[in-house]
Amino acid sequence: MNCPTCGKTINENDTFCKNCGVPLTLKQRAFATLPQTKKIRMLKISDYFLMFLISIIPIINIITFIVWAASSKTNVNKKNYASAALIFMAIAIVLVIITLLITYYILKLV
Ligand SMILES: [Zn+2]
């Protein structure tokens, strides 16, 4: 495994990096032992911009978010955002339907 700061090879039980002297917490040691593929890529401003842009396009947003939420290849942060957006949309749709039904019955009574 490699030091998270300088990248030099360190022993798993080292509390300090022998090369740069940085203290290695349990969490850092655990992170350093993770295989490269398990490390999650940080989302960039452009990723967030794209996510917000897609959010405001009707139909496309639901389809894209379902694909993102279901795909195992999607970045986990993007996947969670898509899942949260889908839950939000489902609640919004239910509220709109309830509001429409209430309005419909009120207008029918008048
Ligand atoms: Zn180091």
Residues whose N, C-alpha, C, O or C-beta is under 5 A from the ligand:
A	BS01	ZN	C3 T5 C6 G7 C17 N19 C20 G21
